[in-house]
Amino acid sequence: MLFSDPLTNKAQYEKFMDYYSKLYLRNASDIPSFMSTIFHCDDLDAENVPRIKEEKSKQPAFINEMPTEILLNIFSQAIPSTTIDPFKATAGPWVLSKVCKKWNSIITTYAPLWTNITIDTSPKAMNVLKPYRCLLDVLKHSQDQPLSIRFVEGENTMLSVTHILLRILMKHAPRWKNLDFTLSNPETLAVLDAVRGRLGSLESLTFSGSPGMIADMPWSVTPCSIFADTPQLKSANVSMGGFTLELPFAQLKSFSDHWCGARAKEMSIPEGISKYLQEMGQVEEYKLYGPELKNVTPMINNIRLPFLRTLHAGDPRVLRSIIAPRLEEVHVQLFNKDFREVNLPVLLFLIERSRCSLRKITFGDCMPVVNKFISILRASPALEELVLSFTVWNDRMDSCLLEILPSIHVKGGGEGEGDRETPLVPRLTKLNVIVQHKHKSRTVPSMSFLRDTLIDVVENRRNHKMTGVAKLASVEVRAAVLVKQDIAVSPGAGNVERWNRLKDGGMGALFHVIGGKADEECPPINSRMIRVDPDPRSPAYLQREYV
């Protein structure tokens, strides 16, 4: 008995709770002891469960006789969403509270059900007559519990409505724990300034501007200091274009910085990046995304980040500047096409200088220069996961991978074989390959490395018998050919059977292709039309599933 849709009447809830009660009894050995005493009245202590009648029956209690603890447990299963939208009174705890007076009393006095609030001020989202009253009710029911708030200012919203709602929330600023703000008007930022110094409980911050706001907002040398005094803040995700925030960088564990918009192109900002990098002595995860950071100057070298474990960066100046001895994951995503051949040697420099032991590397749109690529693999003997991602494809990349992939073969170590040679990346267990071709050139590049070369490597790393070398556990291949010229991309004739044998042997495997033309020598096991872009006017492509 499963409920895929929200429960809307008392009869459905009674049926659900009767099933839930019997399920508890049937699995009594697997549930906590206090639950068993509730349903088995022989062991019932009336002082601990005051609302249960003293009776010897072992049958489930009637709904109206169930203790509040059980009802709340059931309610948490029945509520389809954990977020509360004050302007959608037909979802979440609103529905439960309208079933009967008892349920209303339980729901409206249980604060944890009302602490995760999402607000969208766009006209279509605010479809109630009294939005302020609804928000006040939610805040009242949440009592004094910490709040998680997602606030989205619609592009066409009335500023007066947005600011009234915001001021209502701001009265509870000391309770803000997790904050996700998307703003569309600089005036709203000025209103929010009133919470400065009152955010003593804030632990997580996501702060972004709409594309229109980012494009129009003037850049200021003086950063915004609304969130400067937040002693509990540990995680921050900022996407405000050329507008910067002053944050307590010294205490952050995770920081994501997104530079975009027309203003970002005009700025020389590495000085600011260098400044906060030097302050982030506790950071464990750092993400820098700046596709438009072009007018930049050299950064300070030798910035030590002793606790950094995960790095997302595509600018060689960042890779060259930091020293991170505990670094475990690096995701290199290209920002500027001029860096395509620079990022690999700079990443190698980072690994060697930091003397770190990487477990995962993602190469995003890096030109796979053979010698540098192999050197990075050689410098990463603890590597467990390798991701190759390309959104721009050409024949040179194909030829490089045709040469690189065989370098990770396990050579020797089999039955009857002599010398053993420790392979590159002996702990590698997961390989992901993502290739996309969509430019409009007249030449059609090849993706031949996805055929025999790839399956040869996968079979070798899965079926080898060398001790001390891990076997591949998962391989995923996703290719997209979104061009007018049709090219055939597939595992190659006869190779689907080889992939399936590995899959039947316990290895996770996936080989999907979107677009392109069919390979008559290698038909897919399944295919269907899909749209890459959710816009219904966008072209549809055939997705082929081979493995």
Residue pairs with C-beta under 8 A, 6 or more apart in sequence:
1 15
1 16
1 19
3 12
3 16
3 78
6 78
6 80
6 91
6 95
7 13
7 16
7 78
7 95
8 95
9 99
10 99
10 100
13 63
13 78
13 96
13 99
14 63
16 74
16 78
17 63
17 66
17 71
17 74
18 60
18 63
20 74
20 77
21 39
21 60
21 61
21 66
21 70
22 60
24 31
24 35
24 39
24 60
25 39
25 58
25 60
28 35
28 36
28 39
28 40
34 48
36 43
37 43
37 44
37 45
37 48
37 49
38 44
38 49
38 52
38 67
38 69
38 70
39 58
39 60
39 61
40 58
41 52
41 54
41 55
41 56
41 57
41 58
42 56
42 58
44 52
44 54
46 52
46 54
49 67
49 69
51 65
51 67
51 68
52 61
52 65
52 67
53 65
64 102
68 106
71 103
71 106
72 106
72 110
75 93
75 96
75 106
75 107
75 113
76 113
78 96
79 92
79 93
79 96
79 113
80 91
80 92
81 91
81 92
82 116
83 92
83 116
83 117
83 118
83 150
84 92
84 93
84 113
84 114
84 116
84 117
84 118
84 138
85 91
85 92
85 117
85 118
85 119
85 120
85 125
86 117
86 119
86 128
86 131
86 134
86 135
86 137
86 138
87 119
87 120
87 125
87 126
87 127
87 128
87 131
87 134
88 94
89 128
89 134
92 113
93 107
93 108
93 113
93 114
93 141
96 103
96 107
97 103
97 104
97 107
97 108
98 104
107 113
108 141
109 141
111 141
111 142
111 143
111 144
111 145
112 145
113 141
114 138
114 139
114 141
114 142
114 145
115 142
115 145
115 146
115 147
115 148
116 147
116 148
117 135
117 138
117 142
117 147
117 148
117 149
117 150
118 149
118 150
118 151
118 152
119 135
119 149
119 150
119 151
119 152
119 165
119 169
120 126
120 152
120 154
121 151
121 152
121 153
121 154
121 157
121 161
121 162
121 165
122 152
122 154
122 155
122 156
122 157
123 154
123 156
123 157
125 154
126 157
126 161
128 134
131 161
131 165
132 164
132 165
132 168
135 165
135 168
135 169
136 168
139 168
139 169
139 172
142 175
144 175
145 175
146 175
146 176
146 177
146 201
147 172
147 175
147 176
147 177
147 178
148 177
148 178
148 179
149 169
149 176
149 178
149 179
149 180
150 180
151 166
151 169
151 179
151 180
151 181
151 182
152 182
153 162
153 182
153 183
153 184
153 185
153 188
153 210
154 162
154 184
155 184
155 210
155 212
157 184
159 185
159 187
159 188
162 185
162 188
163 187
163 188
163 191
166 188
166 191
166 192
167 191
170 192
170 194
170 195
173 195
173 198
173 199
174 198
174 199
174 200
174 201
175 201
176 195
176 199
176 201
176 202
177 201
177 202
177 203
177 204
178 202
178 203
178 204
179 202
179 204
179 205
179 206
179 207
180 206
181 192
181 206
181 207
181 208
182 208
182 209
182 210
183 189
183 192
183 208
183 209
183 210
183 213
184 209
184 210
184 212
184 213
185 213
186 213
186 217
189 224
189 226
192 226
193 226
195 226
196 225
196 226
196 227
196 228
196 229
197 229
199 227
199 229
199 230
199 233
200 230
200 231
200 232
201 232
202 227
202 230
202 232
202 233
203 232
203 233
203 234
203 235
204 233
204 234
204 235
204 236
205 227
205 230
205 233
205 235
205 236
205 237
205 238
205 247
206 236
206 237
207 227
207 236
207 237
207 238
207 239
207 240
207 245
208 237
208 238
208 239
208 240
208 258
209 217
209 239
209 240
209 241
209 243
211 261
213 241
214 240
214 241
214 242
214 243
214 260
214 261
214 263
215 241
215 261
215 262
215 263
217 240
217 241
217 242
217 243
217 261
217 263
218 263
219 241
219 242
219 243
219 263
219 266
219 267
220 243
220 244
223 244
223 245
223 246
224 243
224 244
224 245
224 246
225 245
225 246
226 245
227 233
227 236
227 245
227 246
227 247
228 246
228 247
228 248
229 248
230 247
230 248
231 248
231 251
233 247
233 248
233 251
233 252
234 251
234 252
234 253
234 254
235 252
235 253
235 254
235 255
236 245
236 247
236 252
236 254
236 255
236 256
237 255
237 256
237 258
238 244
238 245
238 247
238 255
238 256
238 257
238 258
239 256
239 258
239 260
241 259
241 260
241 261
241 263
241 264
242 259
242 261
242 263
242 264
242 266
242 267
243 263
244 272
247 255
247 276
249 255
249 276
249 279
249 280
249 283
250 279
250 280
250 281
250 282
251 282
252 280
252 282
252 283
253 282
253 283
253 284
253 285
254 283
254 284
254 285
254 286
255 276
255 280
255 283
255 285
255 286
255 287
256 286
256 287
256 288
256 289
256 312
257 273
257 287
257 288
257 289
257 290
258 289
258 290
259 269
259 288
259 289
259 290
259 292
259 293
260 289
260 290
260 291
260 292
261 292
264 290
264 292
264 293
265 292
265 294
265 295
266 295
267 295
268 295
268 296
268 297
269 293
269 296
270 296
270 297
270 298
270 299
270 317
271 297
273 288
273 299
273 318
274 299
274 300
274 303
274 321
277 286
277 300
277 303
277 305
277 318
277 321
277 322
278 300
278 303
280 286
280 305
281 305
281 306
281 307
282 307
283 305
283 307
283 308
284 307
284 308
284 309
284 310
285 308
285 309
285 310
285 311
286 305
286 308
286 310
286 311
286 312
286 313
287 311
287 312
287 313
288 312
288 313
288 314
288 315
288 318
289 312
289 314
289 333
289 335
290 314
290 315
290 335
291 335
291 336
292 335
293 315
293 335
293 336
294 336
296 315
296 317
298 317
299 317
299 318
299 320
299 321
300 321
301 320
301 321
302 321
302 323
303 321
303 322
303 323
304 322
304 323
304 324
305 322
305 323
305 324
306 324
306 325
306 326
307 326
308 322
308 324
308 326
308 327
309 326
309 327
309 328
309 329
310 327
310 328
310 329
310 331
311 322
311 324
311 327
311 329
311 330
311 331
312 331
312 333
313 319
313 331
313 332
313 333
314 332
314 333
314 334
314 335
314 336
314 339
314 343
314 364
315 335
315 336
315 339
316 339
316 342
316 343
316 346
319 332
319 343
319 346
319 347
319 349
319 350
320 346
320 349
320 350
322 350
322 354
323 353
323 354
324 350
324 354
324 356
325 354
325 355
325 356
326 356
327 350
327 354
327 356
327 358
328 356
328 357
328 358
328 359
328 360
329 358
329 359
329 360
329 361
330 347
330 350
330 358
330 360
330 361
330 362
331 361
331 362
331 364
331 387
332 343
332 347
332 361
332 362
332 363
332 364
332 366
333 362
333 364
333 365
333 389
334 340
334 343
334 364
334 365
334 366
337 392
340 365
340 366
340 367
341 366
341 367
341 369
343 366
344 363
344 366
344 367
344 368
344 369
344 372
344 373
344 376
345 369
345 372
347 376
348 372
348 375
348 376
348 379
350 356
351 358
351 376
351 379
351 380
352 379
357 380
357 381
357 382
358 380
358 382
358 383
359 382
359 383
359 384
359 385
360 383
360 384
360 385
360 386
360 387
361 376
361 380
361 383
361 385
361 386
361 387
362 387
362 389
363 387
363 388
363 389
364 389
364 390
364 391
365 389
365 390
365 391
365 392
367 396
367 397
367 400
368 388
368 397
368 400
368 401
368 404
369 400
370 400
370 403
370 404
373 400
373 404
374 404
374 407
374 424
377 383
377 407
377 408
377 424
377 425
378 424
380 425
381 425
381 426
381 427
382 427
383 425
383 427
383 428
384 427
384 428
384 429
384 430
384 470
385 428
385 429
385 430
385 431
385 432
386 425
386 428
386 430
386 431
386 432
387 432
387 434
388 401
388 432
388 433
388 434
388 435
389 432
389 434
390 397
390 434
390 435
390 436
391 436
391 438
392 436
392 439
393 435
393 436
393 437
393 445
393 447
394 445
395 443
395 445
395 446
397 445
398 445
398 446
398 447
398 448
398 449
401 449
401 453
402 448
402 449
402 453
405 449
405 453
405 454
405 457
406 453
406 456
406 457
407 424
408 423
408 424
408 425
408 428
408 457
408 461
409 423
409 456
409 457
409 460
409 461
410 423
410 460
410 461
410 464
410 466
410 469
411 421
411 423
412 418
412 419
412 420
412 421
412 466
413 420
413 464
413 465
413 466
413 467
413 469
414 464
414 465
414 466
415 465
420 466
422 468
422 469
423 466
423 469
426 468
426 469
426 470
427 470
428 461
428 470
428 472
429 470
429 471
429 472
429 473
429 474
430 472
430 473
430 474
430 475
431 458
431 472
431 474
431 475
431 476
432 475
432 476
432 477
432 478
433 450
433 454
433 475
433 476
433 477
433 478
433 479
434 478
434 479
435 447
435 450
435 478
435 479
435 480
436 479
436 480
436 482
437 445
437 447
437 480
437 481
437 482
437 483
437 487
438 480
438 481
438 482
438 483
439 483
440 483
440 484
442 485
444 483
444 485
444 487
445 487
446 487
447 479
447 487
447 489
450 477
450 479
450 489
450 490
450 491
450 492
451 490
451 491
451 492
451 495
452 492
452 495
454 477
454 491
455 491
455 492
455 495
455 498
455 499
458 472
458 475
458 499
458 502
459 498
459 502
461 471
461 472
462 471
462 472
462 502
462 505
462 507
463 471
464 471
471 507
472 507
473 507
473 508
474 507
474 508
474 509
475 502
475 507
475 508
475 509
475 510
476 508
476 509
476 510
476 511
477 491
477 510
477 511
477 512
477 547
478 510
478 512
478 513
478 514
479 489
479 512
479 513
479 514
479 516
480 513
480 514
480 515
480 532
480 541
481 487
481 489
481 513
481 514
481 515
481 516
482 514
482 515
482 532
482 541
483 515
486 516
486 517
487 516
487 517
488 516
488 517
488 518
488 519
489 513
489 516
489 519
490 513
490 519
490 522
490 524
490 544
490 546
491 499
491 511
491 522
491 546
491 547
492 519
492 521
492 522
493 519
493 521
493 522
494 522
495 522
496 511
496 522
496 525
496 546
496 547
499 509
499 511
499 546
499 547
500 509
500 547
502 509
503 509
503 547
509 547
510 547
511 545
511 546
511 547
512 543
512 544
512 545
512 546
513 524
513 543
513 544
513 546
514 530
514 532
514 541
514 542
514 543
514 544
515 541
515 542
518 524
518 542
518 544
522 546
524 544
524 545
524 546
525 545
525 546
525 547
526 544
526 545
527 542
527 543
527 544
527 545
528 542
528 543
529 540
529 541
529 542
529 543
530 540
530 541
530 542
530 543
531 538
531 539
531 540
531 541
532 538
532 541
